[in-house]
Structures are given as C-alpha cells and as structure tokens.
Amino acid sequence: MSAPNSQVVVDLRAAAAKTRNAYVFAVVDRVLDVGSPDDIVVLCDHDLSSLCYQLDLRPESRGRFDFETSQRRDGAWVALIKRRVEKR
C-alpha cells in the first residue's frame, strides 16, 4: 500500500485574470522539475476546463497529468490536476 499524495493548492480567485495561467504553469513546471508526486488543486471563479486543455498542449506537461474539474456549491470552480504514473 502506498501513501496518498499530498496536494498543492493554488487559489486564483484574487489573482489578476492575465496572470492566472502563468501561476499554474509555474507550479506545474516546479512539480515536474523536482519530481514531486503531489496533486495540484486549483481554485478559481470560472470553469477551468480551458486551463487543463492548455496544460495538455504545452510540451512540458503534455500527457503527464489527468484533470478533473467541478463547481462547488459556493460557486468556486475546482480543478484537480493529478500527475500520471510514468511507466518504466
């Protein structure tokens, strides 16, 4: 049995719209750089499906993550970005 992954939480609700994707890309790149298995949870005030799509288009992160998005009862949107297990 393996230990559950920890989660990095990125709350973009107070960030300026033009900087939000850059924040997430920086966190994703850092997770990849250090080889962390952590999941990334992103909170925002709008649907995050396009962000997940953009992450999958980037050569640095293409095919390396799975995404789940949902809207909470309080109106916030949540994206769970899970690192895929690399096959050896």
C-alpha positions in Angstrom: 0.0 0.0 0.0 1.4 3.4 -0.9 0.9 6.7 1.0 -1.6 9.1 -0.5 -0.2 12.1 -2.4 -0.2 15.4 -0.8 -1.8 18.4 -2.5 -0.5 21.7 -3.6 -3.4 24.3 -3.5 -3.4 27.3 -5.8 -6.2 29.8 -5.2 -6.5 32.1 -8.2 -9.7 33.8 -7.1 -7.9 37.0 -6.0 -5.3 37.0 -8.8 -5.5 39.2 -11.9 -7.0 37.4 -14.8 -4.0 37.9 -17.1 -1.6 36.2 -14.6 -3.7 33.2 -13.5 -2.4 30.7 -16.2 1.2 31.8 -15.6 0.8 30.9 -11.9 -0.5 27.5 -12.6 2.1 26.8 -15.3 4.9 27.8 -12.9 3.5 25.4 -10.2 3.2 22.6 -12.7 6.7 23.2 -14.0 8.1 23.2 -10.5 6.3 20.0 -9.6 7.8 18.4 -12.7 11.3 19.8 -12.0 11.5 18.4 -8.5 9.8 15.1 -9.4 7.1 15.6 -6.9 4.1 13.2 -7.0 1.9 15.9 -5.4 -1.5 16.6 -6.9 -2.4 20.2 -7.7 -5.7 21.7 -6.7 -6.6 24.9 -8.4 -9.5 27.2 -7.2 -10.9 29.8 -9.5 -14.1 31.8 -10.1 -14.7 30.3 -13.6 -14.6 27.0 -15.3 -11.0 25.7 -15.5 -11.5 23.3 -18.4 -9.7 25.6 -20.8 -6.7 25.8 -18.5 -6.5 22.0 -18.3 -6.6 21.9 -22.1 -3.8 24.4 -22.3 -1.7 22.4 -19.9 -2.1 19.4 -22.1 -1.0 21.4 -25.2 2.3 22.5 -23.6 5.2 20.3 -24.5 6.5 20.5 -20.9 3.3 19.0 -19.4 1.6 17.2 -22.4 0.3 13.8 -21.3 1.8 14.0 -17.9 -1.4 14.9 -15.9 -5.0 13.9 -15.6 -7.6 16.6 -14.9 -10.9 16.7 -13.2 -13.0 19.9 -12.9 -16.1 20.7 -10.9 -18.1 23.6 -9.5 -18.6 23.8 -5.7 -21.8 24.9 -4.1 -20.3 28.3 -3.2 -19.8 28.9 -6.9 -16.0 28.4 -7.0 -14.5 26.1 -9.6 -12.0 23.4 -8.7 -9.6 21.6 -10.9 -7.7 18.6 -9.6 -4.5 18.1 -11.6 -3.1 14.6 -10.9 0.3 13.6 -12.0 0.2 10.4 -14.2 2.2 7.5 -13.1 5.1 7.1 -15.5 5.6 3.6 -16.8 9.1 2.2 -16.7 
